[in-house]
Amino acid sequence: MARKIVNRKALRQEVEAAEAAGTPKKKAAKRKTAKRKKKAKDPADMRIKAFWGVFSQSMKRVAIFEYHQKPEAQKKAEAMSASGKSPHFVKKVKEVIEE
């Protein structure tokens, strides 16, 4: 890319001559400030409930139990690990309750 050579002295002389001749300067237009967008708030009615999930080694949920049934979930995981090829484990799961 070739750069255009700008002679600043010549440009300044042109501007001064235009001012002396009485031609009005162009004023830069003011920029309008953009209005900020409001973020949508999450609904406050969203309720979450905790469960115990029995998962396979590939993170597939095999079974789900209520939160107070953790011993049953652990028994299910042990039984599935003993009978199957891959180990199973218990993990806490939180799900949204829709009314």
C-alpha positions in Angstrom: 0.0 0.0 0.0 1.3 3.4 -0.9 1.1 6.1 1.7 -0.2 9.5 0.6 2.2 12.2 1.5 0.5 15.1 3.3 2.2 18.5 3.5 0.9 19.9 6.8 2.1 23.4 6.1 0.2 23.6 2.8 -3.0 22.3 4.5 -2.6 24.8 7.4 -2.2 27.7 4.9 -5.4 26.6 3.1 -7.3 26.6 6.3 -6.0 30.0 7.4 -6.9 31.4 3.9 -10.4 30.0 4.2 -10.8 31.6 7.6 -9.6 34.9 6.3 -12.0 34.8 3.4 -14.9 34.4 5.9 -16.1 30.9 5.1 -17.7 29.4 8.1 -16.1 26.3 9.7 -18.1 23.1 9.8 -18.7 22.0 13.4 -18.6 18.4 14.3 -22.1 17.0 15.1 -22.6 15.9 18.7 -23.0 12.2 19.1 -26.1 11.0 20.8 -25.5 8.8 23.8 -26.9 5.4 23.4 -29.4 4.3 25.9 -28.4 1.4 28.1 -30.4 -1.8 27.7 -31.9 -3.1 30.9 -31.1 -6.7 31.7 -34.1 -8.9 32.2 -34.2 -10.3 35.8 -34.8 -13.9 36.4 -38.2 -14.7 37.8 -38.2 -14.7 41.6 -40.7 -17.6 41.7 -38.2 -20.2 40.6 -37.9 -22.9 43.2 -35.2 -25.6 43.3 -35.3 -29.0 45.0 -32.4 -31.3 45.9 -32.4 -35.0 45.0 -29.8 -37.8 45.1 -29.0 -39.2 41.7 -27.4 -42.5 40.9 -25.0 -42.1 37.9 -23.1 -44.4 35.7 -19.4 -43.9 34.9 -20.5 -42.0 31.7 -22.5 -39.5 33.8 -25.9 -40.9 32.7 -28.5 -40.6 35.5 -29.8 -44.1 36.2 -32.1 -43.4 39.1 -33.2 -40.5 41.3 -34.2 -40.5 45.0 -35.6 -37.9 47.4 -33.0 -36.0 49.4 -33.9 -37.8 52.6 -33.4 -41.2 50.9 -29.6 -41.1 50.6 -29.0 -44.6 52.1 -31.4 -46.1 49.6 -29.5 -44.3 46.8 -26.2 -45.6 48.0 -27.5 -49.2 48.2 -28.8 -48.9 44.6 -25.4 -47.6 43.4 -23.6 -50.4 45.2 -26.0 -53.0 43.7 -25.6 -51.7 40.2 -21.8 -51.5 40.6 -21.6 -55.1 41.7 -23.9 -56.5 38.9 -22.6 -54.3 36.1 -19.3 -53.6 34.4 -18.9 -50.0 35.2 -19.0 -48.4 38.7 -22.0 -46.3 39.7 -22.0 -43.4 42.2 -24.3 -41.1 44.1 -24.4 -37.4 43.4 -26.5 -34.5 44.6 -28.9 -33.1 41.9 -30.8 -29.9 42.0 -33.8 -29.5 39.8 -36.3 -26.7 39.2 -39.8 -27.4 40.6 -42.6 -26.2 38.2 -46.0 -25.7 39.8 
